[in-house]
Amino acid sequence: MQEIGILNGMKGKIPGDFSIIAVNVDGMGSAEALKKFVEEENIWFKIGIDSDGSIAKRYGVYLLPTSFLIDRNFMVRFKFVGPVLEEDLLKKIEEVEWSN
């Protein structure tokens, strides 16, 4: 849950051509429970549900939280295993911008 707070705090801090999208893989219970959580926590970014584990498997997620920096061509540019700190994410975003 710490990860959600960090990501939620990044509103307005990431460049316009980047987005934050979360995928729930640890079973929030239902879409209704996730929707309630999003509303209660005032989460501004999209959160999907990986109910069958296929997304986690495709991206090699074995520990939570795991975060990815994916470019506009849907290429994984960086994988964070464990909680990501705001300054680390912003630094990697900057590196990706400069490498394009």
N, C-alpha and C positions, 0 to 999 in steps of 0.2 A: 504494500500500500504506500510505502514511502516513495516509490517510483512515480506513482500517479500524482502525488503532491508536487514533486519536482517538475514533472512534465506540465502539469497544470499551471505552474508558476512561470512557465516560459512564454505565455501568451504575450505577443508583441515584441519578443526578444529574438525570434528566429526570422531569418530573411523570408521575404514573400514567396520565393520559389521553393520553399521547404514546407512540409506539413508534418504534423504529428498524428499518427494513427496507432491505436493500441488494439491488441487482440487478447481477449481473455481466454486463457487455456486452463485455468485451475478451477473451473466449474463454479461460477457465481450462483449456479442453481437454475436460473431461467433468464430468458430475455427480459421478463418483467422485473426481476430482482436487479439486473444490470441497469435497466432504465431508471429505476428508483435510485440506485447508487449514483448514477451520473447526475441526476437532478439534485440530490442531496449535497453532493460535493461540488456542484456547479462546474462540471467538467466541460471544457469548451471544444475539445477535439473528439473525433469519432473513435468509438470502441466497438469492435466486432467480436463475435464469439466463435471459437474453434471447438465446436462441440464434439467432433470426432478425432481431434488431435492431428488432423492432416496438415494443417499449416505448421504446427510445431515440428512435425516430422520433416516436412519439406525444407525447413530452415535450420534444422539441427538444434532445436531448443531442448536442452536436457536439464537446465537449471533455471529457476525463476528468481528474479526477473532477468530476462534477456531482451536487449534492445538492439535495433539495427538502424543504421543510417543507409537509406536506399536512395539512389539518385533518380532523376526523372526518367531514365531509361530502365528503371526497375532492377538495376544492378546493386547488389549489396556492396557498399563501400566500407562499412565498418560494423563490427559486432561487439556489443558491450555485454559481458556476462556479469551479472550482479547489478546492484543499484548504480545507475548512471548519475553522475553529478552534473549540474547545469554547466559549470565551466568546462568540463570535459566534452560534453555534447557540443557546446558552442565552438570549441577549438576544432573538433573534427569537422563540423559544418564548414568552418573557414578553410580548412585544408581541402575539402572536397571542392569548394568554390574556386580555389586557386588552381586546382589541378584540371579543371574543365577548360 
